[in-house]
Every structure is written in C-alpha cells, then in structure tokens.
Amino acid sequence: MPTIVHFQIPSDDIERSKKFYSDLFGWKFDKMPTPAGSEAMPEGMEYWLISTVDAKGNKADGRGMMKKQSPQQQGITNYFDVKSVQEYSAKVEKLGGKVISPKMPVPGMGYMATCTDTENNGFDIFEVDQTAK
C-alpha cells in the first residue's frame, strides 16, 4: 500500500527555516550534493536533507527543504511511494485528479510525477529505481 516516503518544505529563507525547525524539533540538516547533469534539480538549486528521530530514537530520513522556486509554491509536498509512476498517473486522472508534471527522472533514485487530487491539493508520486537517469 503506498505511503508517504518523503516530504519537502519550500522556504523563502533557508537559514531561517533551518533554525526554526532545528530549534522546534531538533532536526538536523545536511546539504545534498547536486548530481552532475541532473534534470531533476535546476542548476544552482540547493537542497537540504532533513534527519529526524522519533520518540524511540529511530532515525528517519526522506525529508527535504529547498528554496521556493516561485511565489506560488506553498505548503509542504508529500511524496507517496508507488510501484509504477506511469500506472498511478493514469489512476490519478481516471479518478478526477490531474497530473501537473508527468513522469521525470530523479537520477540515481527513481521517477516522480507531480499531481493534484480532486480538491486541488498537490502531491507527488515516486517510484524507486536507482538506475534512473
């Protein structure tokens, strides 16, 4: 069953956001290196991986923060794991949602697509495939 495997926080001021979440929740931030020739990340874009720990001390990754790409980019984006982005993109549209950005590679990680549900809430679907280019 698909579940949330990643969330992404857009920020106008990365340092301010990092301080806020670090002070609030104790989260740690590590800058992610940009893969050479990556189409998934625009040139010069910085992406920060967030490490969290639950109440039992279990470390959880799969969280990220980036500078807003446009003023319209609002809210936290949730990523749901699916076995096939192509299959789930078709399901989204069949059920009345929309595929905003079709299947695209995230080099070395997998494939993703950006969608909206019937209420215009945005989310992404993600298919793991380490051979993605």
VENQUI-V245970 format. One line per field, one symbol per residue. phi: phi as a letter, one per 20 degrees, with the letter a starting at -180 (. if undefined). psi: psi as a letter, one per 30 degrees, with the letter a starting at -180 (. if undefined). burial: + if it has 9 or more other ideal C-beta (glycine too) atoms within 8 Angstrom, else -. Layout:
phi = ???
psi = ???
burial = ???
This chain:
phi = .gbfdaccdebfcgfffgfgffffdmfdccfefefgmfefcggnfecdeddccefenffcdncbcbfgeafffcmfeeddfcfbfffffffgffeneceecfgbfdgmcrcbbdccefdmeeaddcdfafefc
psi = kklkfklkjkkejeeeeeeeeeeefgkkkkkkkkkkgkffkkkfkkkkkkklkafggkkkahllklkkflffjklkkkkkklfjeeefeeeeeeggakjejlklkjkfebklkkllafggkklkkkkkjfgk.
burial = -----++++++--+-+++--++----+-+----+------+---+-++++++-------+--++++++--------++++++--+-+++--++---+-+----++++--++++++++----++++++----+-
